[in-house]
Amino acid sequence: MVIDGPETELDRGVSSLGTGAVPVPRLGVALAIVCTALGMATLDLTVVNIAVPSIKESLQASDATAAWIAAGFSIVMALTLIPAGRIGDRYGHLAVFLIGLGLFTVGSLWTGLSPDELQITLARVVQGLGAGMIFPSGGALIQLMFEGRARARALGVLGAVIGIAAALGGMLAGLVIWLAGPELGWRWLFFINVPIAVTCAIVAWFVVPRHDRQRHVGFDGFGLLLISVALLAILVPVIEGRGLGWPWWVIAAMILGALLVVVFALWERRVDRRGRTPIIPPALFEHWSFTGGIIVAFCFFASFTSFFFGISIYWQSELGKSALDMALTAMPFSVGAIIGSVLSPRIGMRGMPLGAGLSALGIVSLWVILLVAGTEVHGVMLAVPIIVAGFGNGVFVAPNIQFVISTVPAAVAGGANGLLTTMQRFGSAVGVALVATVIFSTRGPAGLLVCAGLAVIAFVVSLVISRRATTVSRVSVVSPGDGPRPDTSTP
């Protein structure tokens, strides 16, 4: 995708970050390292969905622990993203990026060595903490290294890498578990991260340009506490409620969590009015496309992540299929996602509603096939709906990222990227928690209906905001002299 505008210094082959000219080859290596790190963290989100049945059996883990292994990573990551972005704005995103890689390395090694439920849950927390630092700092580094059309292209590359990594995760997990066996295979999925993360950290130290730090950026500790308690109050009951028999305090905790979200929003406005630095700048929500885009991201990632978790649990634990069989069944998704990622730049912003719609269509079709075929289902029967869902995923990711953050000022790059990825990861955690509750309660494919419903919501909202963006853009072009142009917040 090309964004119209004057040619920038970067488009001619040089970047300036306040530290002198940076040659394009060095920027290319820096972009490759950042994309590799974010792709690695994305892979970790998807491989664990396929590996959960093997981990559950190997460690004799409970249903709740199985959900925590998948959702716990996303929860901690979601809680880390925004403060990591703000800290990066103040002390440097490269420093946050490197620390995140270090924590992710330690967490990956610990997860692979974990002997019981408690240790693997804690190790996944450390992994999630590291990933929560990698994502916003990596995204902010790209925004700071590139400008204009070069930034749009770099964001497109990042979106494609994330989409492909998400698509290949399931296939990689099944192959590794098949090659190394169910006892060791899932451990090697985490050991693989160690050399990749160490290499990224070493190369990043030498090639990623430093940028000017914003020493005036503050940190809202009380706001972080509020939103952390709110998210945990909502998600912990969803995951643990079924096993506890849904006591009254579980429902009360979820209500309290929702109320704390409202209190957090009011607190952030108060912090902003007093001239201090909120965790989430309220001004971001003045851009209606930013607000709509993160809602779409929340729903789509809730659907996408929970889809693989749900189908993996049902396919392996309920139908008795192997991890390799699951990988082969998921392969059409990877093919579709790769094709979609390649075609995404040509499709442009239409890819956001198109991708969400195709994803919803594929998941609904898959649920119908599972419902009709029952235990006689075979992987080949699911190929068409899975490849449709995969193509939708590949088409969706890049335009969603560009739609949301391309017009965000560099001064709040970390906070904006942190908020976008927070909604993705929080959506993943909510989706997995909901689907786990349904799957473990019904022992059937009904959990896929939750995924389908979330995908439909993403489709409807993305269709509405895309059409509005097109309409406002046309009005702005036709009447350029009728006062100030409306802010569409779209690239």
Secondary structure, DSSP 8 states (H G I E B T S, - for coil): ----S---TTTTTEEESSS-EEEHHHHHHHHHHHHHHHHHHHHHHHHHHHHHHHHHHHTT--HHHHHHHHHHHHHHHHHHHHHHHHHHHHH-HHHHHHHHHHHHHHHHHHHHH--SHHHHHHHHHHHHHHHHHHHHHHHHHHHHH--HHHHHHHHHHHHHHHHHHHHHHHHHHHHHHHHH-TTTHHHHHHHTHHHHHHHHHHHHHHHS------TT----HHHHHHHHHHHHHHHHHHHHHHHHT--HHHHHHHHHHHHHHHHHHHHHHHHHHTT---SS-GGGGGSHHHHHHHHHHHHHHHHHHHHHHHHHIIIIIIT---HHHHHHHHHHHHHHHHHHHHHHHHHGGGHHHHHHHHHHHHHHHHHHHHHHHGGG--GGGGHHHHHHHHHHHHHHHHHHHHHHHTTS-GGGHHHHHHHHHHHHHHHHHHHHHHHHHHHHHHSSTTHHHHHHHHHHHHHHHHHHHHHHHHHHHHHHHH-TTSSS-------
